């Protein structure tokens, strides 16, 4: 019995040992199984005997921890053990990098073509950044002797491509083709873009002139425009031209280049492709700016404010506005003869306006001699102040035939009175796309931006508007054309708090003074102009002098004179 009992115990022990073999094999011992016997000290006298440091074993142990195969709780244990090669994958290709590298010196394929670069160009405009200005030439190529076909059927060959260097190219900073503004400042696209969708929508609303037609019976010239959202339309030529305060409100005075995408350039001298219906070609709606200009012409002694000046002459009121703009730019009056701005020069009003608006002319640089600092004519400022008046609407409401500009302006006024300031801003920007550079649309857009709290954009637009059109500085607007009183009670304290800011003090001061003029608050005007002088540059100093002479009914200071205080 004893011998059988011993045999039984041996058999049982062998069975138990055989059952423990799978559990023991599951413990994946690395090397000799003593990899963790090393001390964890950074510096230790030595390792136990029989343990050798091996970099390959260290890599195997680390991989076991990562893949979950290390025992003893040294790694994450899931339901299934991942493979040792599960976390490995191929790297991305470098084809795009190679393309950008190889096309670095190719302006046509590397600039402004890819969609991402178009967005970068757009956002550079929205935040005031520097846009690419090192490219010149059209995005087209042609062999020698070829010509480019244009949209006008009467002028099928518009541009000769016989020059060998046609097409887009890199240009030096001194290239004549780059001596111009990078973008059209009157375009509605050069505005603060707050979303890609709004930029795309404004782009789709911008019409492109594709043809010119003239009615054989009425001799009225109209343009055929096309845009992605508005489609093909026939509009009067007068709605395509930029408003010019130096000309009377006469029809067909500005001409249009039928081969140009930017209207308002040259006269159509050829072609009567098809008769045109007279529907929608009625007179344009009267605006607040038109009424103000009539009052200014009458105050200047013009017998008929709407009469066109004789050929080769400049009316007195136009010379006064030219002098006003020239003084704002720091141009001494002694340069009037040099620029051909005197009546004896018999210059065309368009040439006068172009000469007064050139920024690269050395005569337009501020005078360095303190004795030669120009002063504002008090009589002209008085006429500007008296001609301003109170405007109850930006555009007349009783119009039988509405064009796109009038519809956008009226809708913008309604949205402004309904406290929908962002929507009103979009409407006024759309009106500017129908009539680029329009003063009335710029005024409405500025008021909408003030109500929306876009103080930086509003200050920029007010400054640009007053410098380019100082004759509007005396205008005041009805409460329905301004933010509501409850909103103004929030805006005015915020602007007063910003008067001491080193970065936005001049902007806050200009807006506070502007609202003080609209609300008849002389104290706000004084505080705003004082901040504008304190934080502004030389150009803003001259602007403050002009606004003080118009808004405070006082003589404009010159040189280092302190602002007048009529309180």
C-alpha positions in Angstrom: 0.0 0.0 0.0 2.8 2.3 0.8 4.5 1.7 -2.6 1.2 2.3 -4.4 0.7 5.5 -2.4 4.1 6.8 -3.5 3.4 6.1 -7.1 0.1 7.9 -6.8 1.8 11.0 -5.4 4.4 11.0 -8.2 1.8 10.7 -10.8 -0.2 13.6 -9.3 3.0 15.7 -9.1 3.7 15.1 -12.8 0.2 16.1 -13.8 0.4 19.3 -11.8 3.8 20.2 -13.3 2.4 19.5 -16.8 -0.5 21.8 -16.1 1.7 24.7 -15.0 3.8 24.6 -18.1 1.5 26.8 -20.3 1.3 29.5 -17.5 5.1 29.5 -17.2 5.6 29.8 -21.0 3.1 32.8 -21.0 5.6 34.8 -19.0 7.7 36.1 -21.9 11.0 36.4 -20.1 13.4 38.6 -22.0 16.9 37.1 -22.3 17.8 35.2 -19.1 14.7 36.6 -17.3 16.7 38.8 -15.0 16.5 42.1 -16.9 14.8 43.8 -14.0 17.4 42.9 -11.5 19.5 46.0 -12.2 19.4 48.7 -9.6 17.3 51.8 -10.5 20.0 54.2 -9.3 21.5 56.5 -11.8 25.0 55.7 -10.5 25.5 52.4 -8.8 28.6 50.4 -8.0 27.8 47.6 -10.3 25.3 45.1 -11.5 24.7 41.6 -10.2 26.9 38.9 -11.6 25.8 37.4 -14.8 23.8 40.5 -16.1 25.3 42.3 -19.1 24.0 45.5 -20.6 22.8 44.9 -24.1 21.3 47.7 -26.3 19.4 45.1 -28.4 17.9 43.6 -25.3 16.9 47.0 -24.1 15.1 47.6 -27.4 13.3 44.3 -27.1 12.2 45.1 -23.6 10.9 48.5 -24.6 9.0 47.1 -27.5 7.5 44.5 -25.2 6.2 47.3 -22.9 4.8 49.2 -25.9 3.0 46.3 -27.5 1.7 44.9 -24.2 3.8 41.8 -24.0 5.7 42.6 -20.9 4.6 40.8 -17.7 4.2 42.0 -14.1 2.0 45.1 -14.8 4.7 47.0 -16.7 2.5 47.6 -19.7 -1.2 48.1 -20.6 -3.1 44.8 -20.7 -6.1 44.6 -23.0 -8.3 41.8 -24.1 -6.2 41.1 -27.1 -2.5 41.5 -27.4 -1.5 43.8 -30.3 1.1 42.9 -32.7 4.7 44.2 -32.4 4.3 45.8 -35.8 0.8 47.3 -35.2 2.1 50.9 -34.5 4.3 51.0 -37.6 3.2 52.7 -40.8 4.5 54.4 -43.9 5.3 58.1 -43.9 3.4 60.6 -46.0 4.7 61.4 -49.5 6.7 64.5 -50.2 5.3 65.2 -53.6 3.8 68.5 -52.6 7.0 69.7 -51.1 8.9 68.7 -54.1 6.5 70.5 -56.4 6.7 73.7 -54.3 10.5 73.4 -54.2 10.8 72.9 -58.0 8.3 75.6 -58.8 9.7 78.2 -56.5 10.9 80.5 -59.3 7.8 80.0 -61.4 5.4 82.9 -60.7 2.5 81.5 -62.8 2.4 78.1 -61.1 3.4 79.1 -57.6 1.5 82.3 -56.9 -2.2 82.9 -56.6 -3.3 79.7 -58.4 -3.8 77.2 -55.6 -6.9 77.5 -53.5 -5.1 77.8 -50.2 -3.0 80.7 -51.5 -6.2 82.5 -52.6 -7.5 82.3 -49.0 -4.1 83.6 -47.7 -4.5 86.5 -50.2 -8.0 87.2 -49.0 -7.1 87.1 -45.3 -4.1 89.4 -45.9 -6.6 92.0 -47.2 -8.9 91.5 -44.3 -6.3 92.1 -41.6 -4.4 94.8 -43.4 -1.4 92.6 -44.1 1.0 92.9 -47.0 -0.3 91.2 -50.2 2.0 89.8 -52.9 3.2 92.8 -55.0 6.2 91.3 -56.8 4.3 90.0 -59.8 3.5 91.9 -63.0 1.8 91.2 -66.3 -1.4 89.3 -67.3 -2.0 85.6 -66.6 -1.8 84.7 -70.2 0.8 83.6 -72.7 1.0 83.9 -76.4 3.5 83.3 -79.1 5.0 86.2 -81.1 2.6 87.8 -83.5 -0.5 86.6 -81.7 -3.4 88.7 -80.3 -5.8 88.3 -77.5 -9.5 88.3 -78.3 -11.7 90.6 -76.2 -15.4 90.7 -75.3 -16.4 93.5 -77.7 -17.5 92.0 -81.0 -16.6 95.3 -82.8 -13.1 95.1 -81.5 -12.1 91.5 -81.7 -8.4 92.1 -81.2 -7.7 94.0 -78.1 -4.1 93.3 -77.0 -1.1 92.6 -79.0 1.1 89.8 -77.7 4.1 90.3 -79.9 6.3 91.2 -77.0 8.5 88.3 -76.0 8.1 88.8 -72.2 4.3 88.5 -72.0 2.6 86.8 -69.2 3.0 86.9 -65.4 6.5 87.4 -64.2 8.5 88.6 -61.3 9.3 92.3 -61.4 11.7 94.5 -59.7 10.4 97.0 -57.1 11.2 99.8 -59.5 9.2 98.3 -62.4 6.7 100.7 -63.9 4.0 98.1 -63.8 4.2 97.9 -60.0 4.1 101.7 -59.5 0.4 101.6 -58.8 -1.9 100.6 -56.0 -1.9 96.9 -55.4 -5.7 96.8 -55.1 -8.6 99.1 -55.9 -9.5 100.8 -52.6 -13.0 101.5 -53.8 -13.7 97.8 -54.3 -16.2 96.3 -51.8 -13.8 93.3 -51.5 -11.2 95.4 -49.8 -13.2 95.5 -46.6 -12.9 93.6 -43.3 -13.7 90.0 -44.3 -15.1 88.1 -41.4 -15.9 84.9 -43.2 -15.1 83.1 -46.4 -18.8 83.0 -47.3 -19.2 86.7 -47.1 -16.2 87.2 -49.3 -17.5 84.8 -51.8 -20.9 86.4 -51.8 -19.5 89.9 -52.3 -17.3 88.6 -55.1 -20.4 87.1 -56.7 -22.2 90.5 -56.5 -19.4 92.4 -58.2 -20.5 92.9 -61.8 -18.1 92.7 -64.8 -18.7 94.8 -67.9 -18.9 92.5 -70.9 -20.3 94.8 -73.6 -21.6 98.2 -74.5 -24.9 98.9 -76.4 -26.5 102.1 -77.7 -30.1 102.7 -78.5 -30.3 104.0 -82.1 -33.4 106.0 -81.4 -32.7 107.6 -78.1 -28.9 107.5 -78.4 -28.7 106.2 -74.8 -25.6 104.1 -74.0 -25.9 101.2 -71.6 -23.6 98.5 -70.5 -24.1 94.8 -70.3 -22.7 93.3 -67.1 -22.4 89.8 -65.8 -21.8 88.4 -62.3 -22.2 84.9 -60.8 -25.1 85.9 -58.5 -26.8 88.7 -60.5 -26.5 87.1 -63.9 -26.4 89.1 -67.1 -28.0 92.6 -66.8 -28.3 95.8 -68.9 -27.7 98.9 -66.8 -27.2 102.6 -67.7 -23.6 103.7 -68.1 -24.2 106.4 -65.4 -24.6 103.6 -62.8 -21.2 102.2 -63.6 -19.2 105.4 -63.3 -17.6 106.6 -60.1 -19.3 109.7 -58.6 -17.2 112.8 -59.4 -17.9 115.9 -57.3 -16.0 118.1 -59.8 -18.6 117.4 -62.6 -22.3 118.3 -62.9 -24.9 115.6 -62.8 -25.1 115.1 -66.6 -25.6 111.8 -68.3 -23.0 110.0 -70.4 -20.2 112.2 -69.3 -18.0 109.3 -68.3 -17.0 106.7 -70.9 -16.4 103.0 -70.4 -13.9 100.8 -71.9 -15.8 97.8 -73.3 -12.8 95.6 -73.0 -12.1 96.3 -69.4 -13.4 94.5 -66.3 -13.2 97.8 -64.3 -15.8 100.3 -65.6 -15.3 104.0 -65.7 -12.2 104.3 -67.8 -12.5 105.3 -71.5 -15.3 106.3 -73.8 -17.0 103.7 -76.1 -16.1 105.1 -79.6 -17.1 102.1 -81.7 -20.0 99.8 -82.3 -23.8 99.7 -82.1 -24.3 96.0 -81.8 -28.0 96.0 -81.0 -30.9 98.3 -80.0 -31.5 98.7 -76.3 -34.8 99.0 -74.5 -35.3 102.1 -72.5 -36.7 100.3 -69.5 -34.8 101.1 -66.3 -32.8 103.9 -67.8 -34.5 106.8 -66.0 -32.8 109.5 -63.9 -30.8 108.4 -60.9 -32.1 109.0 -57.4 -31.1 112.0 -55.5 -28.8 111.4 -52.6 -27.9 113.3 -49.5 -24.4 113.9 -51.0 -26.0 115.4 -54.1 -28.1 117.8 -52.1 -25.1 118.9 -50.0 -23.1 119.6 -53.1 -25.9 121.7 -54.6 -25.9 123.8 -51.5 -22.1 124.1 -51.6 -22.2 125.2 -55.2 -24.9 127.8 -54.5 -23.0 129.1 -51.5 -19.9 129.5 -53.7 -21.9 131.8 -56.1 -22.8 129.3 -58.8 -25.9 130.5 -60.7 -27.0 127.0 -61.7 -25.5 124.3 -59.4 -26.3 121.6 -62.0 -24.9 123.4 -64.9 -21.7 121.9 -66.5 -18.7 124.3 -66.4 -17.4 125.7 -69.7 -14.8 123.6 -71.4 -11.3 124.3 -70.2 -12.3 126.1 -67.0 -12.6 125.2 -63.4 -15.4 126.6 -61.3 -14.7 128.4 -58.1 -16.3 125.8 -55.8 -14.1 123.1 -57.4 -10.9 125.1 -56.8 -12.0 125.6 -53.2 -12.3 121.8 -52.7 -9.0 121.2 -54.4 -7.3 123.7 -52.0 -9.0 122.0 -49.1 -7.7 118.6 -50.1 -4.2 120.0 -50.8 -4.1 121.6 -47.4 -5.1 118.3 -45.8 -2.1 116.7 -47.4 0.3 119.5 -46.2 0.8 120.9 -49.7 1.7 124.7 -49.6 -0.4 126.9 -51.7 2.6 128.1 -53.6 2.6 124.8 -55.5 -0.7 125.5 -57.2 0.9 127.0 -60.2 3.5 124.2 -60.4 0.7 121.6 -60.4 -1.4 123.5 -63.0 -4.2 124.0 -60.6 -4.8 127.7 -61.4 -7.6 129.0 -63.7 -4.9 130.2 -66.1 -3.8 126.6 -66.6 -7.2 125.8 -68.1 -6.9 122.2 -66.8 -9.6 119.6 -67.1 -11.4 118.9 -63.8 -10.5 115.2 -64.1 -6.8 116.1 -64.4 -7.1 118.4 -61.4 -8.7 115.7 -59.3 -6.0 113.2 -60.5 -3.2 115.7 -59.7 -4.6 116.4 -56.2 -4.9 112.7 -55.5 -1.4 111.6 -56.5 0.4 110.3 -53.5 3.8 109.7 -55.2 4.2 113.3 -56.3 7.0 115.0 -54.4 4.9 118.2 -54.2 2.4 116.4 -52.0 5.0 115.7 -49.3 4.5 117.7 -46.1 6.3 121.0 -45.9 9.5 121.0 -43.8 9.6 124.8 -43.4 7.3 125.8 -40.4 6.5 129.1 -42.0 5.3 127.3 -45.1 2.7 125.2 -43.3 -0.6 125.7 -45.2 -3.7 127.1 -43.4 -7.3 126.4 -44.0 -9.4 129.1 -45.6 -12.0 130.2 -42.9 -14.4 131.2 -45.6 -14.3 127.8 -47.3 -14.8 126.1 -43.9 -17.8 128.3 -43.2 -19.4 127.3 -46.5 -18.7 123.6 -45.8 -20.4 124.0 -42.4 -23.4 125.8 -43.8 -23.8 123.5 -46.7 -23.8 120.4 -44.5 -27.4 120.6 -43.3 -29.4 117.8 -41.8 -30.0 114.7 -44.0 -33.1 112.7 -43.3 -32.2 109.9 -45.7 -29.2 108.8 -47.7 -31.2 108.3 -50.9 -34.6 109.4 -52.1 -37.4 106.8 -51.4 -40.0 107.9 -54.1 -38.3 106.4 -57.2 -40.4 104.6 -59.9 -37.6 102.4 -61.2 -35.1 100.9 -58.7 -31.7 99.8 -59.7 -29.4 97.6 -57.6 -27.7 100.5 -56.0 -30.9 102.2 -54.9 -32.4 98.9 -53.7 -29.3 98.1 -51.5 -29.2 101.7 -50.1 -32.9 101.7 -49.1 -32.6 98.2 -47.6 -29.5 99.3 -45.7 -31.4 102.3 -44.2 -34.2 100.0 -43.1 -31.9 97.5 -41.5 -30.0 100.3 -39.7 -33.2 101.6 -38.2 -34.1 98.1 -37.1 -30.8 97.8 -35.2 -29.5 95.0 -37.5 -26.1 96.6 -37.9 -24.2 93.7 -39.4 -26.9 93.1 -42.0 -26.9 96.9 -42.8 -23.2 96.9 -43.3 -23.4 94.1 -45.8 -26.1 96.0 -47.7 -24.1 99.1 -47.9 -21.1 97.1 -49.1 -23.3 95.6 -51.8 -24.3 99.1 -52.8 -20.6 100.0 -53.1 -20.2 97.1 -55.5 -22.8 98.6 -57.8 -21.3 102.1 -57.5 -17.7 101.9 -56.3 -16.5 104.8 -54.2 -19.9 106.1 -53.5 -19.9 108.6 -50.6 -23.4 107.8 -49.4 -22.8 104.1 -49.2 -19.6 104.7 -47.3 -21.4 106.9 -44.8 -24.1 104.2 -44.2 -21.4 101.5 -43.8 -19.6 103.6 -41.3 -22.7 104.2 -39.2 -23.5 100.5 -39.3 -20.0 99.6 -38.1 -20.2 102.1 -35.2 -23.5 100.4 -34.1 -22.0 97.0 -34.5 -19.0 97.9 -32.3 -16.5 97.6 -35.1 -14.6 100.7 -33.9 -11.4 100.0 -35.7 -13.0 99.6 -39.1 -15.4 102.5 -38.5 -12.5 104.8 -37.5 -10.5 103.8 -40.6 -13.5 104.5 -42.9 -14.3 107.9 -41.2 -10.7 109.0 -41.5 -10.5 108.0 -45.2 -13.9 109.5 -45.9 -13.0 112.9 -44.4 -9.6 113.1 -46.1 -10.8 112.1 -49.5 -14.1 114.1 -49.3 -13.7 116.9 -46.7 -16.7 118.6 -48.1 -19.0 116.2 -46.2 -17.5 117.1 -42.8 -20.4 119.6 -42.2 -23.2 117.0 -42.9 -25.4 115.8 -40.0 -27.8 112.9 -40.2 -31.2 112.2 -38.7 -31.4 109.8 -35.7 -32.8 107.0 -37.9 -29.5 107.0 -39.9 -27.5 106.6 -36.7 -27.4 103.8 -34.0 -30.3 104.1 -31.6 -29.9 106.2 -28.5 -29.7 103.2 -26.2 -26.8 101.8 -28.2 -25.1 105.2 -28.3 -25.3 105.3 -24.5 -23.1 102.2 -24.5 -20.8 103.4 -27.3 -19.9 106.8 -26.0 -18.5 105.7 -22.6 -16.5 103.0 -24.4 -15.0 105.6 -26.7 -14.2 107.9 -23.8 -12.4 105.1 -22.0 -10.3 104.5 -25.1 -9.0 108.1 -25.4 -5.9 107.4 -23.3 -5.0 104.2 -25.1 -1.6 104.4 -26.9 -2.8 102.1 -29.7 -6.4 103.2 -30.3 -6.5 106.7 -28.8 -6.6 108.5 -32.1 -9.4 106.1 -33.4 -11.5 106.6 -30.3 -11.0 110.3 -30.4 -12.0 110.6 -34.0 -15.2 108.5 -33.5 -16.1 110.4 -30.3 -15.7 113.8 -32.1 -17.7 112.5 -35.1 -20.6 111.4 -32.9 -20.3 114.6 -30.9 -20.9 116.5 -34.1 -23.8 114.3 -35.0 -25.4 114.6 -31.6 -24.5 118.3 -31.1 -22.2 117.7 -28.1 -19.4 120.3 -28.2 -17.6 118.8 -25.2 -17.3 115.4 -26.9 -15.9 117.1 -30.0 -13.3 118.9 -27.9 -12.2 115.7 -26.0 -12.1 113.7 -29.2 -10.1 116.2 -31.2 -7.7 116.6 -28.3 -7.1 112.8 -28.3 -6.7 112.9 -32.0 -4.0 115.5 -31.8 -2.3 113.8 -28.9 -2.0 110.3 -30.5 -2.2 111.2 -34.2 0.5 111.9 -36.8 1.0 115.0 -38.8 -1.8 114.1 -41.3 -4.2 113.6 -38.4 -3.1 116.9 -36.9 -4.2 118.7 -40.0 -7.5 116.7 -40.1 -8.1 117.8 -36.5 -7.6 121.4 -37.5 -10.1 121.1 -40.3 -12.7 119.4 -38.1 -12.3 122.0 -35.4 -12.9 124.8 -37.9 -16.1 123.1 -39.2 -17.5 121.4 -36.1 -16.7 124.0 -33.4 -17.5 127.1 -35.6 -14.0 128.5 -34.8 -11.0 129.5 -36.7 -8.8 126.6 -37.5 -5.4 126.7 -35.7 -2.2 126.6 -37.6 1.3 125.5 -36.6 1.6 124.8 -32.8 -1.5 126.8 -31.9 -3.7 125.1 -29.3 -7.3 124.3 -30.2 -9.8 127.0 -29.7 -12.2 126.6 -26.8 -15.6 128.3 -27.3 -16.9 127.1 -23.9 
